[in-house]
Amino acid sequence: MGDLNQLARLLIFLGLGVAGLGLLILIVGKIFPLGRLPGDIYYSRGNFSVYFPLATMLILSLLLTIAVNLFFRR
């Protein structure tokens, strides 16, 4: 029965973590609007539209690379 209690606590903390991450993304999205940067490509013609967030992907990749390198530095 102890294993189920640990699993239940783990699931609760993971759920709270995901909810917290979602809240953080909402707050940061209001301050720094990613997805509408000058390097993002948007093409629309008739009923067809394509959105390719090139600048957003580059900035997120750079920030995540820096964060991972700082976190996992030996």
Secondary structure, DSSP 8 states (H G I E B T S, - for coil): -HHHHHHHHHHHHHHHHHHHHHHHHHHHHHHS-TT--TT-EEEEETTEEEEE-HHHHHHHHHHHHHHHHHHS--
